[in-house]
Amino acid sequence: MRLNEIQFSDAVPVDSYGPGFFRVAGEICEGPLFLIAGERRDWCGYSDPAPLVGAASELDVLFIGTGAEIAHIPAPFRDALEKGGVAWEIMATDAACRTFNVLLSEGRRIALAAIPV
């Protein structure tokens, strides 16, 4: 089997993650993370759906990482995303980061909102 290194143009992938943090483009980010296209944006977690809803027109799907295990997202947060027209998919944070990186390398219009493990 031939393996190819993933190439990212100007996009910002998740380099790694751990207890309470993410490493994005070599920079440590503590707390919840929101990445879209080539940038990291402010997001305070489930109590703050506004940045995600505001980005709905820029993306085809939002991956939501729920922490160490897949979990339901709070109803008010889910309702705000649905009213804002955001297409979303929930998964554990590790799976969300991997999926985000692969689709990002393909140039897809995606975003990642993740709670640290």
C-alpha positions as MATLAB code, in Angstrom:
seq = 'MRLNEIQFSDAVPVDSYGPGFFRVAGEICEGPLFLIAGERRDWCGYSDPAPLVGAASELDVLFIGTGAEIAHIPAPFRDALEKGGVAWEIMATDAACRTFNVLLSEGRRIALAAIPV';
ca = [
       0.000    0.000    0.000;
       1.287    3.441   -0.869;
       0.765    6.190    1.699;
       0.822    9.853    0.793;
       1.454   12.693    3.184;
      -1.573   14.990    3.455;
      -0.942   18.441    2.035;
      -2.780   21.493    3.322;
      -2.659   24.653    1.199;
      -3.625   27.636    3.356;
      -5.975   25.578    5.531;
      -5.362   25.073    9.245;
      -5.487   21.433   10.406;
      -5.568   20.113   13.965;
      -2.013   18.933   14.677;
      -2.867   17.160   17.933;
      -5.126   17.263   20.988;
      -4.990   16.203   24.614;
      -6.603   16.801   27.997;
      -8.013   20.319   27.803;
      -6.122   21.505   24.722;
      -5.648   21.367   20.956;
      -2.530   22.152   18.927;
      -3.406   24.016   15.726;
      -0.680   25.107   13.312;
       1.858   24.590   16.094;
      -0.030   26.794   18.579;
      -1.583   25.429   21.789;
      -5.280   26.339   22.159;
      -6.948   25.642   25.494;
     -10.681   25.107   25.824;
     -13.287   24.759   23.051;
     -12.063   25.098   19.481;
     -13.745   26.457   16.335;
     -11.920   26.128   13.003;
     -13.270   27.084    9.623;
     -11.389   27.297    6.331;
      -8.002   28.797    7.040;
      -8.612   30.258   10.468;
      -9.350   29.699   14.133;
     -12.274   31.702   15.491;
     -13.462   32.451   19.006;
     -16.028   30.063   20.476;
     -16.960   29.583   24.127;
     -18.648   26.182   23.865;
     -22.240   25.036   23.840;
     -23.502   28.252   25.442;
     -22.250   30.204   22.410;
     -23.887   29.056   19.129;
     -23.650   32.514   17.471;
     -20.207   32.097   15.797;
     -21.247   28.739   14.357;
     -24.589   30.014   13.087;
     -22.877   33.094   11.663;
     -20.588   30.848    9.598;
     -23.396   28.736    8.101;
     -23.102   30.327    4.658;
     -19.370   29.529    4.534;
     -19.642   25.777    5.004;
     -21.347   22.599    3.897;
     -21.037   20.739    7.185;
     -19.917   21.427   10.748;
     -18.297   18.598   12.708;
     -19.006   18.844   16.425;
     -16.554   17.053   18.708;
     -18.284   16.265   21.998;
     -15.227   15.327   24.076;
     -13.717   11.943   24.858;
     -16.930   10.130   23.898;
     -19.810   10.865   21.581;
     -22.603   12.603   23.476;
     -25.805   14.504   22.846;
     -25.442   18.226   22.423;
     -27.648   20.484   24.581;
     -31.111   21.110   23.126;
     -30.848   24.950   23.051;
     -27.537   24.680   21.164;
     -28.977   22.136   18.719;
     -32.072   24.277   18.167;
     -29.962   27.367   17.423;
     -27.922   25.447   14.838;
     -31.044   24.094   13.161;
     -32.731   27.518   13.070;
     -29.535   29.001   11.650;
     -29.413   26.494    8.817;
     -26.203   24.799    9.931;
     -25.705   21.228    8.711;
     -23.898   19.402   11.518;
     -22.605   15.997   12.512;
     -21.682   15.008   16.068;
     -18.902   12.609   17.000;
     -16.242   12.171   19.665;
     -13.579   14.880   19.461;
     -10.816   12.554   18.258;
     -12.950   11.315   15.341;
     -14.129   14.853   14.564;
     -10.527   16.119   14.361;
      -9.442   13.276   12.081;
     -12.468   13.667    9.806;
     -11.990   17.435    9.679;
      -8.314   17.081    8.696;
      -8.995   14.573    5.914;
     -11.833   16.568    4.359;
      -9.905   19.808    4.806;
      -7.038   18.365    2.767;
      -9.556   17.731   -0.024;
     -10.548   21.398   -0.048;
     -14.050   20.850    1.321;
     -16.136   23.643    2.891;
     -16.153   22.330    6.439;
     -15.737   23.530   10.001;
     -14.892   21.976   13.357;
     -16.338   22.932   16.728;
     -14.787   20.736   19.389;
     -14.817   20.339   23.135;
     -11.422   19.111   24.436;
     -11.031   15.534   25.632;
];
